Amino acid sequence: MLEIPSLATVASVAATRLGVALLASAAFAGAAVAQQSLAALSSDARNWPMAPRDYANTRFSALDQINAGNVARLKLAWSFSIGAARGQEAAPLVIDSVMYVVGPYDGPHPNQVFALDAVTGELKWSYAPKPDPAAKGVACCDVVNRGLAYDSGKIFLNTLDDHMVALDALSGKELWVTKLGDINLGETITMAPLAVKGKVLAGNSGGEMGVRGWLTAVDQASGKIAWRAYSTGPDAEALIGADFKPHYDWMKGKDLGATSWPADHWRIGGGTVWGWLSYDPETNLVYYGTGNPGPWNSNQRPGDNLWTSTVFARDADSGQAKWAYQMSPHDLWDHDEINENMLLDLEIGGGARKVLIHPGRNGYMYVIDRATGEVLSADPYDTVTVYKGVDLKSGRIEPNEALKPVLDKTVQNICPAPPGAKDWQPMAWSPRTKLLYVPHQHLCANFSTSEVSYIAGTPFVGATVDMYAGPGGHRGELLAWDPVKRAKTWSIAEQLPVWSGALATAGDVVFYATMDRLFKAVDARSGQLLWQFRGPSGFVGQPVTYQGRDGAQYVAILSGVGGWPGVIANAEIDPRVRNGALGFTGAMQDLPLYTVGGSALLVFSLGDGHDAAGAASPQPPAQ
Amino acid sequence: MRVSYTLLSGCAGVALVLAAVHAAGGEPAMLRVCADPNNLPFSDADGRGLENRLAELVAREMGAKVSYTWWAQRRGFIRNTLKAGLCDVVMGVPAHYDPVETTRPYYRSSYVFVSREDRNIDVASLKDPRLRSLKIGVHLFGDDGMNSPPVHALGEQGIVGNVIGYTLYGDYRDATPPARLIEAVEKGDVELAAAWGPLAGYAALTSPVPLRIVPIADGKDFAPLQFSFDISMGVRKGDAGLKKRLDEIIAQKSPEIAALLTSYGIPLAPAGAR
């Protein structure tokens, strides 16, 4: 068993990119940890070593100290303010009883990283980069950061202004900084990076800014870029070569990333990579989805617009594509497909299948053979009016022609609305119940095309999106879905979109949280509410769980409303303008009545038999 | 030149102090303007833009001085500047632009076709069949899902394969990022561009090759799309006093304002044109 000694009293100061140094107390002996592979760290249930917990993106923890029988006694153990009242979407990482967490772009120290004792909450060090303030001006939909990555004693941070930073996990000392993109071109980074085999992978955001999406692999030791795969453009730049074998014929051919667009439009065509990455060590393939095509005005870009709204499987070492599958060719509705790809081994049709499950923003739950890209099933899991179904033979989704956007006409009853049936908020899987736990929104929209808006030099006319609650009148849901039976097992209707992630544990408890300030635990088998805690601000974060060196199991989540549906409560958006925040305002006009912005990390435990606060003797931070 | 926004928070404090300082006549000693530091012909940090000159004209009438808060005119511009109290007026917004209170319009312009004079292209309508074969440049925006009216009109007619999009945001390190579209016409990368008139007209003044500017005159053919817009100044909603004063100045100084617009090459559209 690994033991972290209580604090050594070595004080050092973290040297940072621009000399902003905060405290760095306590270099603690963790050398043994640094030597462990990420896969090994992930197999130790005490840790939460990557945002989705494991390479398969299951967000399942084998810890069972907190269970359906005792979760009702869960209590706040400690808390910590991140000091930036914008959307708190990050997953804390926990490696051997040390917690690492990153803040959004806001406050005096945007994208600040904190290392905390995971048992006592004591601050060990913090690192404050100096991202360019102009980054805030090009970020779509709130200035969130979805988490850090860890590998071999290093913490990897993406800043909103497109830098990747490596920090020494023990001291917070900056090791290298690499510029990956350019805010002047509309690029930002909000996603959590993933560490894989000596590299760190990250992609860009900015699909609404005329950018070209990419996934980039950076060498962990040197900070040098190892490869970059663009989502659009010629094969050479999309890293599509001889190994590329898509399952469906319409995705075979030369340079489809360029030829499925009008002249040169692929250069500004979106396909950004701002969601989740997963990895299969057996096949050495990395899986991820790409964003919607740009611009939203779809009549300007006839063609399939490859490789936007697409799931890619790529070789982790070279970045070369193995297969791809485009969920929504020629997307009309901002249906990015950046959502997570969960890698599971399931019994389907009497045989064991290695599958990838993709909860589509388009409203379909895809079960895909992860070796070949063949779609095994695709079933609607929320109200869908804009598509008629997915043809499994051709792999093509069938748009509802009657609802295509037409200028001078308000198209009504568009479901799912532009954020999709589910957006970035990650689902969880329990191998015990064989159920997926899917936090998602339940929204429809009216879509019209004559609103005048303005940037000096360019009065323009465009789409006006007005969102509202879907059938039943609720705007969110936690859904328990059986991917083999292809059916809902149970669901919980929520008043507001469920924009937090889900967490499943071996204690048969599922955690999720709501924008009206409730952090909840429900029974994994029945959905029965077992416990809830009223937080300081609405939740859009990712719950995680870990075991401290005191032996106690903890559950942690960031509170602080925001994200695309939440900017109305944290960024002074006028709630009367229904089409503000790219149309989300109309669906969220009442949110400021429930919560304002906040920035608190909350950590819970049962608190019995484990004197959490006293487990390590507190020491004053070094001056 | 890289534009720094790091002084903005400091500016806010200064601005609040200045707002409290009024000249004896009841008019403010300082006309607080929010503007883009890199967006000619409208404004730039060196004060060379049309809207800089207009601000000086207005301030002179009020017996005030001009102070600026600089912010790129992108998503959130009004929210982060005028609405945040960092200034009291934005010199150019469309008339009746909802987030602000707008003054009476001080000019009207339209979208135009821009081409090299030596190509002798006289296309004036978005319905001209030659648009199907010419290589056309447009601004593509994308933010908020919106695009310029000519882009919609071309798309509606299926004219897309020969249309090249240039992002309006461009690369902000370069001078006047939206101007890349006009430069593409100058260089011959595209044969024709559909652009907002003031941008094209200003470029034509200094272009190394003669440019032809033809207003897009399609009336109501593409309704509800419109290709001409009234432009006003914008103040915070409820700031009736300032709006009234600006209305008076616009009325009294219209000959000077017209001369200013002409000196910037701004193509003016007739009132009521669509």
Interface residues (C-beta under 8 A of the other chain):
Chain A: P133 A134 G137 V138 C140 D182 I183 N184 L185 G186 G207 E208 M209 G210 P262 A263 D264 H265 I268 G270 G294 P295 W296 N297 N299 Q300 R301 P302 D334 L407 D408 T449 S450 E451 V452 S453 Y454 I455 A456 G457 T458 P459 F460 V461 G462 A463 V465 A571 E572 I573 D574 V577 L582 G583
Chain B: V3 Y5 T6 L8 D36 N39 F42 S43 E51 W71 A72 Q73 R74 R75 G76 F77 R79 N80 K83 A84 G92 V93 P94 Y97 D98 P99 K135 H139 L140 F141 G142 D143 D144 G145 M146 N147 S148 P149 V151 H152 L154 G155 E156 G158 V160 G161 N162 V163 I164 G165 T167 L168 Y169 D171 Y172 R173 P178 W196 P198 L199 A223 P224 L225 Q226 F229
